[in-house]
Amino acid sequence: QVQLVESGGGLVQPGGSLRLSCAASGRIFSINPMGWYRQAPGKQRVLVAAITSGDSTNYADSVKGRFTISRDNAKNTVYLQMNSLKPEDTAVYYCNVHHFDGIRVKDYWGQGTQVTVSS
């Protein structure tokens, strides 16, 4: 089993910044990729950004140039630096990892952290 603990959400004014963190713990064999999704009220959960163990990244078009995903493989932690935040970035942000235990790949999700962008 893998546990994910997220932190860093909150209330911020438009144009502000936040940094989300997600730490994985448990019986970890291989985690790849790691990523962030978000879900706004009444909308589907969508990919925000993802990063592989080789640091290849993928971003949603809506956040390119404003958000940066990174990971610390030694700490099994993924980060999302969010700059120039807009009201439309308001959502619950979920950490997601694919864990390979040597036999199969399983998806794990964090509990979610609220990000609210408002003046």
Stockholm file with secondary structure:
# STOCKHOLM 1.0

chainA/1-119         QVQLVESGGGLVQPGGSLRLSCAASGRIFSINPMGWYRQAPGKQRVLVAAITSGDSTNYADSVKGRFTISRDNAKNTVYLQMNSLKPEDTAVYYCNVHHFDGIRVKDYWGQGTQVTVSS
#=GR chainA/1-119 SS CEEEEEECCEEECTTCCEEEEEEEEESCSEEEEEEEEEECTTSCCEEEEEECTTCCEEECGGGTTTEEEEEEGGGTEEEEEECSCCGGGCEEEEEEEEEECSSCEEEEECCCEEEEECC
#=GC SS_cons         CEEEEEECCEEECTTCCEEEEEEEEESCSEEEEEEEEEECTTSCCEEEEEECTTCCEEECGGGTTTEEEEEEGGGTEEEEEECSCCGGGCEEEEEEEEEECSSCEEEEECCCEEEEECC
//
